[in-house]
Amino acid sequence: MGLPQAQPREKKHHRKIDCEGFLRDDGLWDIDVHLVDTRSYDCGYDELHRGGLIRAGEAVHDMWLRFTIDLDFLIHDVHAASEQTPFAICPRAADAMRELIGLRIAPGWRRQVRERIASNYSCTHLMDLLGQLTATAYQTLHAALEEREAAKEAVGQARAKPPIIDTCLALSSSGEVVRKRWPAFYQQPAIEETET
């Protein structure tokens, strides 16, 4: 069904983000994110860069980000590349992303990112990709995490609470999905008080 029929309109901008997750031969995981922005009209930016004009249909931004992580979401390596940008200085911000090596993707990690990379050394678009990268990492590693927890349970170790619980409506700790898949972490719904 999707969205309702739109009013007559003219497309001006297209942002495409492609995310992929890979299990490497060495047991680590690569999460790749690629962003491309195009416009339907010519636009001027830095007169010293790209001739001062980005033609309609040419990439305004063409950027890549790869994190190499382990099953505990520890960042082992980072590669970023800004192949097309509106300003000549922009690609320098890609190098700053390497400051994230050694961080763990976990609650509070975005604050740690900002502590390591100040906004005047970063790129808005690469930083925006961190959310997509994180979501892709969780999706990519989910089955392997479940296998690891099942192996722990098989030898009598307690299972860790899946980090995905309470991240959305479907995975609420008081919902049916958690009750069926992870009964040990199910919580009865709070009884709502009614006004008298």
Solvent accessible surface area in square Angstrom, and as a share of the most:
residue,aa,sasa,rsa
1,M,242,1.08
2,G,67,0.64
3,L,165,0.82
4,P,118,0.74
5,Q,173,0.77
6,A,41,0.31
7,Q,146,0.65
8,P,132,0.83
9,R,206,0.75
10,E,125,0.56
11,K,125,0.53
12,K,103,0.44
13,H,78,0.35
14,H,79,0.35
15,R,92,0.34
16,K,110,0.47
17,I,62,0.32
18,D,69,0.36
19,C,42,0.25
20,E,86,0.39
21,G,31,0.30
22,F,92,0.38
23,L,111,0.55
24,R,82,0.30
25,D,158,0.82
26,D,88,0.45
27,G,45,0.43
28,L,38,0.19
29,W,27,0.09
30,D,19,0.10
31,I,0,0.00
32,D,18,0.10
33,V,0,0.00
34,H,33,0.15
35,L,0,0.00
36,V,29,0.17
37,D,1,0.01
38,T,34,0.20
39,R,49,0.18
40,S,58,0.38
41,Y,92,0.35
42,D,67,0.35
43,C,17,0.10
44,G,54,0.52
45,Y,68,0.26
46,D,29,0.15
47,E,130,0.58
48,L,157,0.78
49,H,41,0.18
50,R,69,0.25
51,G,75,0.72
52,G,17,0.17
53,L,63,0.31
54,I,4,0.02
55,R,129,0.47
56,A,48,0.37
57,G,55,0.53
58,E,75,0.34
59,A,19,0.15
60,V,1,0.00
61,H,14,0.06
62,D,24,0.13
63,M,1,0.01
64,W,99,0.35
65,L,2,0.01
66,R,97,0.35
67,F,0,0.00
68,T,3,0.02
69,I,0,0.00
70,D,30,0.16
71,L,40,0.20
72,D,69,0.36
73,F,14,0.06
74,L,51,0.25
75,I,1,0.01
76,H,77,0.34
77,D,41,0.21
78,V,0,0.00
79,H,95,0.42
80,A,25,0.20
81,A,40,0.31
82,S,13,0.08
83,E,110,0.49
84,Q,69,0.31
85,T,2,0.01
86,P,9,0.06
87,F,87,0.36
88,A,56,0.43
89,I,106,0.54
90,C,31,0.18
91,P,51,0.32
92,R,171,0.63
93,A,13,0.10
94,A,6,0.05
95,D,106,0.55
96,A,20,0.16
97,M,0,0.00
98,R,108,0.39
99,E,97,0.43
100,L,0,0.00
101,I,56,0.29
102,G,44,0.42
103,L,12,0.06
104,R,110,0.40
105,I,4,0.02
106,A,35,0.27
107,P,140,0.88
108,G,41,0.39
109,W,13,0.05
110,R,112,0.41
111,R,142,0.52
112,Q,62,0.28
113,V,1,0.01
114,R,115,0.42
115,E,120,0.54
116,R,106,0.39
117,I,3,0.02
118,A,48,0.37
119,S,83,0.54
120,N,121,0.62
121,Y,148,0.56
122,S,21,0.14
123,C,13,0.08
124,T,91,0.53
125,H,42,0.19
126,L,0,0.00
127,M,6,0.03
128,D,74,0.38
129,L,0,0.00
130,L,0,0.00
131,G,33,0.31
132,Q,82,0.36
133,L,0,0.00
134,T,25,0.15
135,A,56,0.44
136,T,20,0.11
137,A,0,0.00
138,Y,59,0.22
139,Q,134,0.60
140,T,35,0.21
141,L,0,0.00
142,H,51,0.23
143,A,64,0.50
144,A,21,0.17
145,L,22,0.11
146,E,37,0.17
147,E,123,0.55
148,R,76,0.28
149,E,14,0.06
150,A,54,0.42
151,A,63,0.49
152,K,64,0.27
153,E,87,0.39
154,A,87,0.68
155,V,113,0.65
156,G,70,0.67
157,Q,100,0.44
158,A,93,0.72
159,R,43,0.16
160,A,55,0.43
161,K,100,0.43
162,P,6,0.04
163,P,85,0.53
164,I,42,0.21
165,I,8,0.04
166,D,79,0.41
167,T,87,0.51
168,C,67,0.40
169,L,169,0.84
170,A,58,0.45
171,L,27,0.14
172,S,30,0.20
173,S,10,0.06
174,S,39,0.25
175,G,18,0.17
176,E,95,0.42
177,V,59,0.34
178,V,0,0.00
179,R,103,0.37
180,K,143,0.61
181,R,139,0.51
182,W,11,0.04
183,P,90,0.57
184,A,92,0.71
185,F,41,0.17
186,Y,49,0.19
187,Q,109,0.48
188,Q,144,0.64
189,P,73,0.46
190,A,95,0.74
191,I,164,0.83
192,E,152,0.68
193,E,169,0.76
194,T,117,0.68
195,E,174,0.78
196,T,181,1.05
